[in-house]
Amino acid sequence: MITAANIYERIAEAIKRSGIKQAEIARRLGIKPQQISCYVHGKKLPALDTLANLCKILDIDANYILCQDINDK
């Protein structure tokens, strides 16, 4: 079962692996850096459009963030 905690963890992990600073990600998304911090620290989930753009910036598949294995059917 997918939980918000799983999603927060995946977001934090993906940002860390990307090597892109949270402030730079926020700038590219057009949001405040505090929003990125909220996503990383489990205080708020990103809106779907923000999540989609975040995945583009981090060059990852949204299925990873949403804890979905595309092979699980």
PyMOL Python script that loads the backbone (N, CA, C, O; Angstrom):
from pymol import cmd

cmd.read_pdbstr("""\
ATOM      1  N   MET A   1       0.839  -1.183   0.000  1.00  0.00           N
ATOM      2  CA  MET A   1       0.000   0.000   0.000  1.00  0.00           C
ATOM      3  C   MET A   1       0.884   1.247   0.000  1.00  0.00           C
ATOM      4  O   MET A   1       1.860   1.335   0.746  1.00  0.00           O
ATOM      5  N   ILE A   2       0.528   2.186  -0.835  1.00  0.00           N
ATOM      6  CA  ILE A   2       1.270   3.438  -0.932  1.00  0.00           C
ATOM      7  C   ILE A   2       0.830   4.355   0.206  1.00  0.00           C
ATOM      8  O   ILE A   2      -0.363   4.508   0.471  1.00  0.00           O
ATOM      9  N   THR A   3       1.795   4.954   0.865  1.00  0.00           N
ATOM     10  CA  THR A   3       1.489   5.936   1.898  1.00  0.00           C
ATOM     11  C   THR A   3       2.166   7.253   1.544  1.00  0.00           C
ATOM     12  O   THR A   3       3.100   7.292   0.742  1.00  0.00           O
ATOM     13  N   ALA A   4       1.687   8.320   2.148  1.00  0.00           N
ATOM     14  CA  ALA A   4       2.303   9.629   1.932  1.00  0.00           C
ATOM     15  C   ALA A   4       3.767   9.585   2.369  1.00  0.00           C
ATOM     16  O   ALA A   4       4.620  10.211   1.741  1.00  0.00           O
ATOM     17  N   ALA A   5       4.057   8.855   3.429  1.00  0.00           N
ATOM     18  CA  ALA A   5       5.440   8.749   3.906  1.00  0.00           C
ATOM     19  C   ALA A   5       6.343   8.133   2.841  1.00  0.00           C
ATOM     20  O   ALA A   5       7.489   8.552   2.684  1.00  0.00           O
ATOM     21  N   ASN A   6       5.834   7.140   2.106  1.00  0.00           N
ATOM     22  CA  ASN A   6       6.612   6.539   1.017  1.00  0.00           C
ATOM     23  C   ASN A   6       6.921   7.575  -0.060  1.00  0.00           C
ATOM     24  O   ASN A   6       8.033   7.631  -0.584  1.00  0.00           O
ATOM     25  N   ILE A   7       5.934   8.384  -0.378  1.00  0.00           N
ATOM     26  CA  ILE A   7       6.110   9.397  -1.416  1.00  0.00           C
ATOM     27  C   ILE A   7       7.113  10.457  -0.967  1.00  0.00           C
ATOM     28  O   ILE A   7       7.991  10.844  -1.738  1.00  0.00           O
ATOM     29  N   TYR A   8       6.989  10.926   0.270  1.00  0.00           N
ATOM     30  CA  TYR A   8       7.947  11.907   0.788  1.00  0.00           C
ATOM     31  C   TYR A   8       9.363  11.348   0.719  1.00  0.00           C
ATOM     32  O   TYR A   8      10.297  12.034   0.305  1.00  0.00           O
ATOM     33  N   GLU A   9       9.503  10.096   1.130  1.00  0.00           N
ATOM     34  CA  GLU A   9      10.819   9.444   1.137  1.00  0.00           C
ATOM     35  C   GLU A   9      11.396   9.368  -0.274  1.00  0.00           C
ATOM     36  O   GLU A   9      12.579   9.640  -0.482  1.00  0.00           O
ATOM     37  N   ARG A  10      10.567   9.001  -1.233  1.00  0.00           N
ATOM     38  CA  ARG A  10      11.035   8.891  -2.621  1.00  0.00           C
ATOM     39  C   ARG A  10      11.421  10.260  -3.185  1.00  0.00           C
ATOM     40  O   ARG A  10      12.408  10.381  -3.910  1.00  0.00           O
ATOM     41  N   ILE A  11      10.644  11.281  -2.850  1.00  0.00           N
ATOM     42  CA  ILE A  11      10.981  12.626  -3.318  1.00  0.00           C
ATOM     43  C   ILE A  11      12.333  13.049  -2.755  1.00  0.00           C
ATOM     44  O   ILE A  11      13.201  13.522  -3.489  1.00  0.00           O
ATOM     45  N   ALA A  12      12.504  12.877  -1.448  1.00  0.00           N
ATOM     46  CA  ALA A  12      13.767  13.258  -0.804  1.00  0.00           C
ATOM     47  C   ALA A  12      14.941  12.499  -1.411  1.00  0.00           C
ATOM     48  O   ALA A  12      15.991  13.082  -1.678  1.00  0.00           O
ATOM     49  N   GLU A  13      14.762  11.215  -1.623  1.00  0.00           N
ATOM     50  CA  GLU A  13      15.814  10.378  -2.197  1.00  0.00           C
ATOM     51  C   GLU A  13      16.169  10.826  -3.617  1.00  0.00           C
ATOM     52  O   GLU A  13      17.345  10.915  -3.970  1.00  0.00           O
ATOM     53  N   ALA A  14      15.163  11.102  -4.413  1.00  0.00           N
ATOM     54  CA  ALA A  14      15.384  11.517  -5.805  1.00  0.00           C
ATOM     55  C   ALA A  14      16.102  12.866  -5.867  1.00  0.00           C
ATOM     56  O   ALA A  14      16.991  13.056  -6.697  1.00  0.00           O
ATOM     57  N   ILE A  15      15.727  13.792  -5.006  1.00  0.00           N
ATOM     58  CA  ILE A  15      16.389  15.096  -4.974  1.00  0.00           C
ATOM     59  C   ILE A  15      17.844  14.929  -4.563  1.00  0.00           C
ATOM     60  O   ILE A  15      18.738  15.523  -5.166  1.00  0.00           O
ATOM     61  N   LYS A  16      18.075  14.132  -3.553  1.00  0.00           N
ATOM     62  CA  LYS A  16      19.446  13.919  -3.080  1.00  0.00           C
ATOM     63  C   LYS A  16      20.310  13.300  -4.181  1.00  0.00           C
ATOM     64  O   LYS A  16      21.431  13.748  -4.420  1.00  0.00           O
ATOM     65  N   ARG A  17      19.789  12.273  -4.848  1.00  0.00           N
ATOM     66  CA  ARG A  17      20.550  11.605  -5.910  1.00  0.00           C
ATOM     67  C   ARG A  17      20.808  12.511  -7.104  1.00  0.00           C
ATOM     68  O   ARG A  17      21.806  12.347  -7.806  1.00  0.00           O
ATOM     69  N   SER A  18      19.910  13.471  -7.339  1.00  0.00           N
ATOM     70  CA  SER A  18      20.065  14.352  -8.499  1.00  0.00           C
ATOM     71  C   SER A  18      21.248  15.291  -8.365  1.00  0.00           C
ATOM     72  O   SER A  18      21.851  15.694  -9.359  1.00  0.00           O
ATOM     73  N   GLY A  19      21.574  15.637  -7.127  1.00  0.00           N
ATOM     74  CA  GLY A  19      22.651  16.592  -6.903  1.00  0.00           C
ATOM     75  C   GLY A  19      22.235  18.039  -7.144  1.00  0.00           C
ATOM     76  O   GLY A  19      23.060  18.948  -7.058  1.00  0.00           O
ATOM     77  N   ILE A  20      20.962  18.251  -7.444  1.00  0.00           N
ATOM     78  CA  ILE A  20      20.457  19.610  -7.678  1.00  0.00           C
ATOM     79  C   ILE A  20      19.986  20.180  -6.346  1.00  0.00           C
ATOM     80  O   ILE A  20      19.248  19.528  -5.607  1.00  0.00           O
ATOM     81  N   LYS A  21      20.415  21.386  -6.051  1.00  0.00           N
ATOM     82  CA  LYS A  21      20.021  22.016  -4.790  1.00  0.00           C
ATOM     83  C   LYS A  21      18.515  22.300  -4.781  1.00  0.00           C
ATOM     84  O   LYS A  21      17.912  22.593  -5.814  1.00  0.00           O
ATOM     85  N   GLN A  22      17.935  22.206  -3.597  1.00  0.00           N
ATOM     86  CA  GLN A  22      16.497  22.449  -3.458  1.00  0.00           C
ATOM     87  C   GLN A  22      16.114  23.830  -3.957  1.00  0.00           C
ATOM     88  O   GLN A  22      15.051  23.994  -4.556  1.00  0.00           O
ATOM     89  N   ALA A  23      16.958  24.825  -3.722  1.00  0.00           N
ATOM     90  CA  ALA A  23      16.664  26.186  -4.180  1.00  0.00           C
ATOM     91  C   ALA A  23      16.593  26.245  -5.703  1.00  0.00           C
ATOM     92  O   ALA A  23      15.758  26.961  -6.255  1.00  0.00           O
ATOM     93  N   GLU A  24      17.451  25.507  -6.381  1.00  0.00           N
ATOM     94  CA  GLU A  24      17.444  25.479  -7.846  1.00  0.00           C
ATOM     95  C   GLU A  24      16.197  24.768  -8.362  1.00  0.00           C
ATOM     96  O   GLU A  24      15.592  25.198  -9.344  1.00  0.00           O
ATOM     97  N   ILE A  25      15.820  23.694  -7.707  1.00  0.00           N
ATOM     98  CA  ILE A  25      14.597  22.977  -8.102  1.00  0.00           C
ATOM     99  C   ILE A  25      13.396  23.907  -7.938  1.00  0.00           C
ATOM    100  O   ILE A  25      12.539  23.987  -8.819  1.00  0.00           O
ATOM    101  N   ALA A  26      13.340  24.601  -6.818  1.00  0.00           N
ATOM    102  CA  ALA A  26      12.238  25.528  -6.567  1.00  0.00           C
ATOM    103  C   ALA A  26      12.194  26.610  -7.640  1.00  0.00           C
ATOM    104  O   ALA A  26      11.121  26.948  -8.139  1.00  0.00           O
ATOM    105  N   ARG A  27      13.354  27.151  -7.993  1.00  0.00           N
ATOM    106  CA  ARG A  27      13.409  28.190  -9.022  1.00  0.00           C
ATOM    107  C   ARG A  27      12.851  27.668 -10.345  1.00  0.00           C
ATOM    108  O   ARG A  27      12.064  28.347 -11.005  1.00  0.00           O
ATOM    109  N   ARG A  28      13.263  26.459 -10.725  1.00  0.00           N
ATOM    110  CA  ARG A  28      12.786  25.869 -11.982  1.00  0.00           C
ATOM    111  C   ARG A  28      11.289  25.590 -11.960  1.00  0.00           C
ATOM    112  O   ARG A  28      10.615  25.666 -12.988  1.00  0.00           O
ATOM    113  N   LEU A  29      10.782  25.267 -10.781  1.00  0.00           N
ATOM    114  CA  LEU A  29       9.349  24.985 -10.653  1.00  0.00           C
ATOM    115  C   LEU A  29       8.514  26.249 -10.477  1.00  0.00           C
ATOM    116  O   LEU A  29       7.292  26.220 -10.619  1.00  0.00           O
ATOM    117  N   GLY A  30       9.186  27.360 -10.166  1.00  0.00           N
ATOM    118  CA  GLY A  30       8.466  28.607  -9.933  1.00  0.00           C
ATOM    119  C   GLY A  30       7.755  28.634  -8.591  1.00  0.00           C
ATOM    120  O   GLY A  30       6.702  29.254  -8.444  1.00  0.00           O
ATOM    121  N   ILE A  31       8.347  27.948  -7.606  1.00  0.00           N
ATOM    122  CA  ILE A  31       7.768  27.923  -6.258  1.00  0.00           C
ATOM    123  C   ILE A  31       8.829  28.352  -5.253  1.00  0.00           C
ATOM    124  O   ILE A  31      10.003  28.482  -5.601  1.00  0.00           O
ATOM    125  N   LYS A  32       8.424  28.566  -4.032  1.00  0.00           N
ATOM    126  CA  LYS A  32       9.357  28.960  -2.981  1.00  0.00           C
ATOM    127  C   LYS A  32      10.166  27.743  -2.522  1.00  0.00           C
ATOM    128  O   LYS A  32       9.653  26.624  -2.505  1.00  0.00           O
ATOM    129  N   PRO A  33      11.428  27.965  -2.152  1.00  0.00           N
ATOM    130  CA  PRO A  33      12.250  26.854  -1.649  1.00  0.00           C
ATOM    131  C   PRO A  33      11.629  26.140  -0.447  1.00  0.00           C
ATOM    132  O   PRO A  33      11.858  24.948  -0.241  1.00  0.00           O
ATOM    133  N   GLN A  34      10.853  26.866   0.337  1.00  0.00           N
ATOM    134  CA  GLN A  34      10.205  26.259   1.503  1.00  0.00           C
ATOM    135  C   GLN A  34       9.247  25.146   1.090  1.00  0.00           C
ATOM    136  O   GLN A  34       9.044  24.189   1.837  1.00  0.00           O
ATOM    137  N   GLN A  35       8.656  25.272  -0.101  1.00  0.00           N
ATOM    138  CA  GLN A  35       7.750  24.227  -0.590  1.00  0.00           C
ATOM    139  C   GLN A  35       8.518  22.924  -0.806  1.00  0.00           C
ATOM    140  O   GLN A  35       8.046  21.849  -0.437  1.00  0.00           O
ATOM    141  N   ILE A  36       9.693  23.028  -1.401  1.00  0.00           N
ATOM    142  CA  ILE A  36      10.515  21.833  -1.626  1.00  0.00           C
ATOM    143  C   ILE A  36      10.850  21.197  -0.287  1.00  0.00           C
ATOM    144  O   ILE A  36      10.790  19.977  -0.137  1.00  0.00           O
ATOM    145  N   SER A  37      11.203  22.029   0.681  1.00  0.00           N
ATOM    146  CA  SER A  37      11.511  21.522   2.023  1.00  0.00           C
ATOM    147  C   SER A  37      10.309  20.785   2.617  1.00  0.00           C
ATOM    148  O   SER A  37      10.470  19.757   3.275  1.00  0.00           O
ATOM    149  N   CYS A  38       9.119  21.309   2.385  1.00  0.00           N
ATOM    150  CA  CYS A  38       7.901  20.643   2.884  1.00  0.00           C
ATOM    151  C   CYS A  38       7.732  19.270   2.236  1.00  0.00           C
ATOM    152  O   CYS A  38       7.332  18.316   2.903  1.00  0.00           O
ATOM    153  N   TYR A  39       8.033  19.164   0.946  1.00  0.00           N
ATOM    154  CA  TYR A  39       7.913  17.880   0.252  1.00  0.00           C
ATOM    155  C   TYR A  39       8.921  16.879   0.813  1.00  0.00           C
ATOM    156  O   TYR A  39       8.602  15.706   1.005  1.00  0.00           O
ATOM    157  N   VAL A  40      10.127  17.351   1.071  1.00  0.00           N
ATOM    158  CA  VAL A  40      11.207  16.483   1.542  1.00  0.00           C
ATOM    159  C   VAL A  40      10.974  16.032   2.984  1.00  0.00           C
ATOM    160  O   VAL A  40      11.285  14.896   3.343  1.00  0.00           O
ATOM    161  N   HIS A  41      10.429  16.919   3.798  1.00  0.00           N
ATOM    162  CA  HIS A  41      10.264  16.624   5.222  1.00  0.00           C
ATOM    163  C   HIS A  41       8.879  16.116   5.594  1.00  0.00           C
ATOM    164  O   HIS A  41       8.544  16.022   6.775  1.00  0.00           O
ATOM    165  N   GLY A  42       8.080  15.792   4.597  1.00  0.00           N
ATOM    166  CA  GLY A  42       6.801  15.146   4.860  1.00  0.00           C
ATOM    167  C   GLY A  42       5.718  16.039   5.405  1.00  0.00           C
ATOM    168  O   GLY A  42       4.839  15.579   6.134  1.00  0.00           O
ATOM    169  N   LYS A  43       5.767  17.304   5.064  1.00  0.00           N
ATOM    170  CA  LYS A  43       4.740  18.221   5.565  1.00  0.00           C
ATOM    171  C   LYS A  43       3.638  18.480   4.549  1.00  0.00           C
ATOM    172  O   LYS A  43       2.525  18.858   4.915  1.00  0.00           O
ATOM    173  N   LYS A  44       3.946  18.277   3.271  1.00  0.00           N
ATOM    174  CA  LYS A  44       2.961  18.564   2.241  1.00  0.00           C
ATOM    175  C   LYS A  44       3.328  17.795   0.974  1.00  0.00           C
ATOM    176  O   LYS A  44       4.503  17.685   0.625  1.00  0.00           O
ATOM    177  N   LEU A  45       2.324  17.270   0.295  1.00  0.00           N
ATOM    178  CA  LEU A  45       2.552  16.613  -0.989  1.00  0.00           C
ATOM    179  C   LEU A  45       2.436  17.651  -2.105  1.00  0.00           C
ATOM    180  O   LEU A  45       1.624  18.571  -2.011  1.00  0.00           O
ATOM    181  N   PRO A  46       3.242  17.509  -3.160  1.00  0.00           N
ATOM    182  CA  PRO A  46       3.120  18.443  -4.276  1.00  0.00           C
ATOM    183  C   PRO A  46       1.831  18.204  -5.058  1.00  0.00           C
ATOM    184  O   PRO A  46       1.308  17.091  -5.098  1.00  0.00           O
ATOM    185  N   ALA A  47       1.335  19.264  -5.675  1.00  0.00           N
ATOM    186  CA  ALA A  47       0.201  19.132  -6.591  1.00  0.00           C
ATOM    187  C   ALA A  47       0.644  18.259  -7.760  1.00  0.00           C
ATOM    188  O   ALA A  47       1.841  18.137  -8.023  1.00  0.00           O
ATOM    189  N   LEU A  48      -0.301  17.657  -8.456  1.00  0.00           N
ATOM    190  CA  LEU A  48       0.051  16.736  -9.547  1.00  0.00           C
ATOM    191  C   LEU A  48       0.874  17.408 -10.636  1.00  0.00           C
ATOM    192  O   LEU A  48       1.821  16.809 -11.146  1.00  0.00           O
ATOM    193  N   ASP A  49       0.531  18.642 -11.002  1.00  0.00           N
ATOM    194  CA  ASP A  49       1.318  19.320 -12.034  1.00  0.00           C
ATOM    195  C   ASP A  49       2.727  19.622 -11.545  1.00  0.00           C
ATOM    196  O   ASP A  49       3.684  19.543 -12.316  1.00  0.00           O
ATOM    197  N   THR A  50       2.857  19.965 -10.280  1.00  0.00           N
ATOM    198  CA  THR A  50       4.181  20.203  -9.701  1.00  0.00           C
ATOM    199  C   THR A  50       4.971  18.906  -9.646  1.00  0.00           C
ATOM    200  O   THR A  50       6.168  18.893  -9.934  1.00  0.00           O
ATOM    201  N   LEU A  51       4.314  17.823  -9.280  1.00  0.00           N
ATOM    202  CA  LEU A  51       4.980  16.526  -9.242  1.00  0.00           C
ATOM    203  C   LEU A  51       5.475  16.128 -10.632  1.00  0.00           C
ATOM    204  O   LEU A  51       6.595  15.638 -10.780  1.00  0.00           O
ATOM    205  N   ALA A  52       4.648  16.338 -11.636  1.00  0.00           N
ATOM    206  CA  ALA A  52       5.048  16.004 -13.006  1.00  0.00           C
ATOM    207  C   ALA A  52       6.273  16.812 -13.426  1.00  0.00           C
ATOM    208  O   ALA A  52       7.205  16.265 -14.015  1.00  0.00           O
ATOM    209  N   ASN A  53       6.276  18.101 -13.127  1.00  0.00           N
ATOM    210  CA  ASN A  53       7.419  18.942 -13.478  1.00  0.00           C
ATOM    211  C   ASN A  53       8.650  18.592 -12.654  1.00  0.00           C
ATOM    212  O   ASN A  53       9.772  18.638 -13.160  1.00  0.00           O
ATOM    213  N   LEU A  54       8.449  18.245 -11.394  1.00  0.00           N
ATOM    214  CA  LEU A  54       9.563  17.813 -10.548  1.00  0.00           C
ATOM    215  C   LEU A  54      10.218  16.569 -11.134  1.00  0.00           C
ATOM    216  O   LEU A  54      11.444  16.466 -11.169  1.00  0.00           O
ATOM    217  N   CYS A  55       9.415  15.641 -11.586  1.00  0.00           N
ATOM    218  CA  CYS A  55       9.950  14.420 -12.191  1.00  0.00           C
ATOM    219  C   CYS A  55      10.760  14.736 -13.451  1.00  0.00           C
ATOM    220  O   CYS A  55      11.789  14.108 -13.702  1.00  0.00           O
ATOM    221  N   LYS A  56      10.299  15.702 -14.237  1.00  0.00           N
ATOM    222  CA  LYS A  56      11.048  16.113 -15.428  1.00  0.00           C
ATOM    223  C   LYS A  56      12.397  16.693 -15.034  1.00  0.00           C
ATOM    224  O   LYS A  56      13.422  16.350 -15.624  1.00  0.00           O
ATOM    225  N   ILE A  57      12.399  17.572 -14.037  1.00  0.00           N
ATOM    226  CA  ILE A  57      13.637  18.209 -13.581  1.00  0.00           C
ATOM    227  C   ILE A  57      14.616  17.162 -13.062  1.00  0.00           C
ATOM    228  O   ILE A  57      15.815  17.233 -13.332  1.00  0.00           O
ATOM    229  N   LEU A  58      14.097  16.191 -12.315  1.00  0.00           N
ATOM    230  CA  LEU A  58      14.959  15.161 -11.713  1.00  0.00           C
ATOM    231  C   LEU A  58      15.245  14.010 -12.671  1.00  0.00           C
ATOM    232  O   LEU A  58      16.021  13.109 -12.354  1.00  0.00           O
ATOM    233  N   ASP A  59      14.618  14.044 -13.840  1.00  0.00           N
ATOM    234  CA  ASP A  59      14.783  13.011 -14.861  1.00  0.00           C
ATOM    235  C   ASP A  59      14.440  11.621 -14.313  1.00  0.00           C
ATOM    236  O   ASP A  59      15.202  10.663 -14.448  1.00  0.00           O
ATOM    237  N   ILE A  60      13.260  11.557 -13.692  1.00  0.00           N
ATOM    238  CA  ILE A  60      12.769  10.284 -13.159  1.00  0.00           C
ATOM    239  C   ILE A  60      11.331  10.068 -13.605  1.00  0.00           C
ATOM    240  O   ILE A  60      10.640  11.008 -13.998  1.00  0.00           O
ATOM    241  N   ASP A  61      10.901   8.839 -13.539  1.00  0.00           N
ATOM    242  CA  ASP A  61       9.531   8.473 -13.887  1.00  0.00           C
ATOM    243  C   ASP A  61       8.639   8.704 -12.666  1.00  0.00           C
ATOM    244  O   ASP A  61       9.010   8.353 -11.546  1.00  0.00           O
ATOM    245  N   ALA A  62       7.473   9.291 -12.884  1.00  0.00           N
ATOM    246  CA  ALA A  62       6.539   9.539 -11.785  1.00  0.00           C
ATOM    247  C   ALA A  62       6.143   8.244 -11.085  1.00  0.00           C
ATOM    248  O   ALA A  62       5.812   8.262  -9.899  1.00  0.00           O
ATOM    249  N   ASN A  63       6.172   7.131 -11.794  1.00  0.00           N
ATOM    250  CA  ASN A  63       5.855   5.848 -11.170  1.00  0.00           C
ATOM    251  C   ASN A  63       6.796   5.545 -10.010  1.00  0.00           C
ATOM    252  O   ASN A  63       6.394   4.925  -9.025  1.00  0.00           O
ATOM    253  N   TYR A  64       8.037   5.976 -10.126  1.00  0.00           N
ATOM    254  CA  TYR A  64       8.991   5.772  -9.035  1.00  0.00           C
ATOM    255  C   TYR A  64       8.542   6.545  -7.798  1.00  0.00           C
ATOM    256  O   TYR A  64       8.493   5.989  -6.701  1.00  0.00           O
ATOM    257  N   ILE A  65       8.214   7.824  -7.973  1.00  0.00           N
ATOM    258  CA  ILE A  65       7.783   8.647  -6.844  1.00  0.00           C
ATOM    259  C   ILE A  65       6.510   8.092  -6.222  1.00  0.00           C
ATOM    260  O   ILE A  65       6.345   8.105  -5.002  1.00  0.00           O
ATOM    261  N   LEU A  66       5.620   7.607  -7.066  1.00  0.00           N
ATOM    262  CA  LEU A  66       4.346   7.083  -6.583  1.00  0.00           C
ATOM    263  C   LEU A  66       4.439   5.629  -6.126  1.00  0.00           C
ATOM    264  O   LEU A  66       3.428   4.977  -5.863  1.00  0.00           O
ATOM    265  N   CYS A  67       5.677   5.137  -6.040  1.00  0.00           N
ATOM    266  CA  CYS A  67       5.939   3.795  -5.519  1.00  0.00           C
ATOM    267  C   CYS A  67       5.257   2.712  -6.344  1.00  0.00           C
ATOM    268  O   CYS A  67       4.828   1.686  -5.816  1.00  0.00           O
ATOM    269  N   GLN A  68       5.165   2.955  -7.631  1.00  0.00           N
ATOM    270  CA  GLN A  68       4.539   1.997  -8.533  1.00  0.00           C
ATOM    271  C   GLN A  68       5.617   1.293  -9.341  1.00  0.00           C
ATOM    272  O   GLN A  68       6.467   1.941  -9.951  1.00  0.00           O
ATOM    273  N   ASP A  69       5.582   0.004  -9.346  1.00  0.00           N
ATOM    274  CA  ASP A  69       6.465  -0.777 -10.205  1.00  0.00           C
ATOM    275  C   ASP A  69       5.647  -1.118 -11.435  1.00  0.00           C
ATOM    276  O   ASP A  69       4.640  -1.820 -11.338  1.00  0.00           O
ATOM    277  N   ILE A  70       6.071  -0.627 -12.590  1.00  0.00           N
ATOM    278  CA  ILE A  70       5.278  -0.846 -13.800  1.00  0.00           C
ATOM    279  C   ILE A  70       5.200  -2.320 -14.174  1.00  0.00           C
ATOM    280  O   ILE A  70       4.394  -2.705 -15.020  1.00  0.00           O
ATOM    281  N   ASN A  71       6.034  -3.146 -13.547  1.00  0.00           N
ATOM    282  CA  ASN A  71       5.975  -4.581 -13.799  1.00  0.00           C
ATOM    283  C   ASN A  71       4.924  -5.272 -12.932  1.00  0.00           C
ATOM    284  O   ASN A  71       4.590  -6.433 -13.169  1.00  0.00           O
ATOM    285  N   ASP A  72       4.400  -4.558 -11.922  1.00  0.00           N
ATOM    286  CA  ASP A  72       3.353  -5.123 -11.056  1.00  0.00           C
ATOM    287  C   ASP A  72       2.002  -4.932 -11.719  1.00  0.00           C
ATOM    288  O   ASP A  72       1.495  -3.812 -11.783  1.00  0.00           O
ATOM    289  N   LYS A  73       1.435  -5.977 -12.196  1.00  0.00           N
ATOM    290  CA  LYS A  73       0.116  -5.896 -12.831  1.00  0.00           C
ATOM    291  C   LYS A  73      -0.735  -7.036 -12.352  1.00  0.00           C
ATOM    292  O   LYS A  73      -1.889  -7.159 -12.763  1.00  0.00           O
TER     293      LYS A  73
END
""", "prot")
cmd.dss("prot")
cmd.show_as("cartoon", "prot")
cmd.util.cbc("prot")
cmd.orient("prot")
